[in-house]
Amino acid sequence: MKSTRKSISPKFPRHEPEANLELAEQALFEEMEHGAELLQSQEDFGRSGARHALHACYSFLQVRGLSGQALKPLIDLVMALEDVDHGVLPEVFDPKLRPGQTAARKWSRSAASREAKLYAAACMDAWMKRGISKDVAAARVARFASGWPRVSQGEIKTSTVANWRDELLQSPSDDPDRSRFESYSRMLSQRQAFLDEVLRGGPVMTGGVRRKRKSET
């Protein structure tokens, strides 16, 4: 019997599966079982088990061809659980926040907040690689970044962007945030269309609240 299921065009780019379905399912089931075992062996209120299960689902979908963009909600949850482990309440888990409401914190320490910092610094760095002066690059990014989706109340000024870049460049070479900053900077400097897209819309899929841009004085 022929399947009557209609083919649906993907909304995000996909790649060819890296593992067949049977093997991918077997690995998923085994990892999910291990995640359940962690609920019994780890006294961390289920965080390790939940994080392991989310990562297992991510790995299964990734090897079956789903793109990074479509997988970002799972990545965000894993990072949010890591925030909790470090004593940070991420916005995605904050019961006081309602849709359209920005957290009252001036600067959040969550992974979502760091994403804005990394992208702003990387955009500035990308402009400098294209021959733009440090001050002009920082001011250009700040004008756009003030309207990016936000998860905290702090004002993004020219000095803010410049300080973020300096801080990342001065961090240890094996710092994960520095590695991501350098990776973003390379991509942005090599792809003008991507740089323009990020400047206009902000970091991809942050779940933050968009604010009206303010002209700098």
JOURZI-V502619 format. One record per helix or strand of 2 or more residues. SS is the DSSP state (H for helix, E for strand). FROM is the first residue (numbers start at 1). TO is the last residue. If there is no record, write none. Layout:
# JOURZI-V502619
SS&FROM&TO, SS&FROM&TO
This chain:
# JOURZI-V502619
H&21&41, H&47&63, H&68&85, H&91&93, H&111&129, H&134&145, E&149&150, H&158&170, H&176&190, H&192&201, E&209&210
